[in-house]
Amino acid sequence: FFTLRDLVLKGHKPSSLRYLLASVPYRNQLNFTFDGLKQAAVSVERLRNFRLRLTTGIFEAGSNPQMQTLAGETNSKMRAALEDDLNTAQGQAAIFEMVRQANTALDSGIVKKDDIAALLDALQKFDEIFAVLEDDDVPKMKRVLEWATAEGRDKDVTDAFREVVQSGQLSDSDIESKINDMKAARSARDFKKSDAIRAELTEAGILIEITKEGIRWRRK
């Protein structure tokens, strides 16, 4: 068997564990697999990336009734799922259906500025239950590392764990500052400098994605 600390020391993020454990209604037994844990990590990243897309995108003025309806229906479905004996699996299914449809709309450019608040509100209501959107994994993993050191279990600390913790060495403001330097270099067509900054961030465990909407980043 594995304890939660064992799994974290293997490099699995606390948010992934939380999502996986919450994915099965409390009356049902969880069939734990590492593939399932990896899928939970993918799900959390998809939610975080969707929120980042909403908060950093540039949108035309106005609203799209379809998006407003989608957000409202999602809230209703999540509430109904939780009122159905805390059916967390259905609650997760509802939010991911919204993410799927909204991402398609974002790709098509039909999401408007006034739609963002409603979509973010649905995400927030989801996170009030599941608490996985905030990227606070590194501080929690550092506490597990302190425990492992105190318990003489340094040998159980994996490279995957150290890689994730390394991504927390830079603060959000430090990363944003470097991203701004990267943007300035790209605007000046100094791609050598831009690539150097990107390589520095990658070395620090920060993943960079350059999209038509701008530069996004996330921690490994």
N, C-alpha and C positions, 0 to 999 in steps of 0.2 A: 504494500500500500504506500501511498504518498501523502504526506501532510501538505498543507497549503504552502508552508515555508519551503519544503522540498521542491515543489513545482516552481516557485519563484526563483530559487537558486539555480534552477535549470534554464532560467532566462525567460520564463513566461510572465507576462505583465499581470499585476493584480486586477486591472480592468478586464482582461480577458477571462480570468478566473471568475470574477463577479458576474460577467455576462453569461458565461456558461452555466454557472450554478443557478442563475435566475431564469434560464431558458426552459427549465422543466417545472411545471406546476408542483406545488409543495406536496401534493398527495402522491406524486409519481416518483419513482426511483430514477436517479440519473445514471445512465450507462456511460461512464467516463471513458473517453479515448483521447489519445494525444491528437488525433486528426480532428476530433470535435473541438479541442482546445485551440488548435490552429485556426479552425473556422471561426471560432468566437473572436479571435484576434482580428481576423479579416473583417468581421462584422463591425467591431468597434471602430476600426480605422475607416471603414466606409461611412459610418455615421459622423465621425469627426471631420472627414474630408468634405462631406456634404455641408456641414455647418460652416466650415472654412470657405467653401464656395459661395455660400450665401452672404457671409460677412465681408468678403473681400471683392466680390464681383461688382461690376458697374452695370447698372440697369436703367432702362428707359423709364421715364415718368409714366404714371398710370397704374392700373391694376388689371389683372386677368381674372375674371369670375371663376374660371376653372380652378385656378390655384387657391382662391379663397374657399371654394367648395371642398377641394381636396383636403386642405388643412382642417376645416371644420369636421368633415367626415372622419378623418383620422383621429381627432380628439374623441369623437363619439365612439368609435370602434375600440379605442384603448380603454375608455371608461367602461364600456360594456364588458370587455374582456376581464378587467379587474373585478368588476361586480359579479362575474361568473366564477365565483370561488377562486379568485386570484389566478386567472388563467394567463400567466405571464407569457406563455408561448404565443398566444393570440395577440397579446399586446405588442410583442416584438414583430410579429408578422404585419400588423397594421402600420407600424412606423416604416418598415422596409418597403411596403407597397407605396407609401407616400414618397419615400426617397427615390424609388425607381421611376415613378411618374414625374416627379419634380426634376430629376436629373435629365430625363428626356426633354422636358420643357425648357430647361436651361440650355441644353444643346441646340434647341431649335430657336432660342432667343425670344421666347414668348412669356418669360417670367418678367414681371414689371416691378418697379421699385416698391410700390405699395403692397406687393405680395410677400415681401421678405419677412415682415413682422409676424404674419400669420403662420408661415412655415417655421420660423424660429420658435414661435410660441408652442407649436405642436412638439418640436424637439425638446423644449424645456419641460413640458408636461411629462414626456417620456422619461426624461432624465431625473425628474423628481422621484421616480420609482426605481430606476435602474442605476443611476449615478455612475455613468461610464464616459460621459462626454469630456469632462475636464481631464487634461493630460497631467495627472498628478502621480503617475506610476513611479517615476524616479525617486522622489522622496520616500515613498513607501518601500521601495526596493532597497534603499540605503539603510532603512531601519532593520530590514531582514539581514542585510550584510553585517550590521553591528551585532545582531543576535548571533549570527553564524560565527563571528570572530570571538565573541564572548564564550560560546559553547565549544570552541575548538574545532569548528567544522569548515575551516578555510578550504580544505581539499574538495569540498562539495560545491564551491563557487565556480560556475562554468564560464567559459569564454563568452557565451551568449549573454549571460547575466552581466558581465563586465561591460560588454558592448552597449547594452541598454543604459546602464548607469552612466557610462561615459557621455552619452548624449545629453545628460543633465548638467554637464559642467558649465555650459553657457546658459545664461539667463535668457528669457524671452527678449528683453530689451537689447542684450548683446547681439542676439541673432538678427533682430529687426534692423539694428544699426549696420550689420554686415550686409544684409539684404539691400538696404538703401545704397550702400557703397557699390554693390553689384549692379543695381539698376542704373546708377550714375555712370558706371563704367560701360555698360551696354549702350546707354544713350550716346556716350562719346565714342562709341564703336571701338572701345579699348577691350576687345574680347579676351586678350591675354590676361588682363587684370581680373575681368569678370570670371574667367575660368579658374584663376588662382583662388579667388574668394570662394567659389563653389567647391573646389577641392578641399580647402581648409574646413569648410562647414561639413563636408562629407566625412572627413577624417575625424571630426568631432562628433559624428553620429547623427548629423542633421541631413535629412533627405530633402533635396530641392527639386521642385517641379516647375518648369517654365511653360505657361499656358497662354492662350490668347487673352485671358483675363488678367495676366500678370504672373508674378513669381509667388509660388506657395512653398511653404516648408512644413516639415513635421519631424519629430524625433523618431529614431528607430525604435 
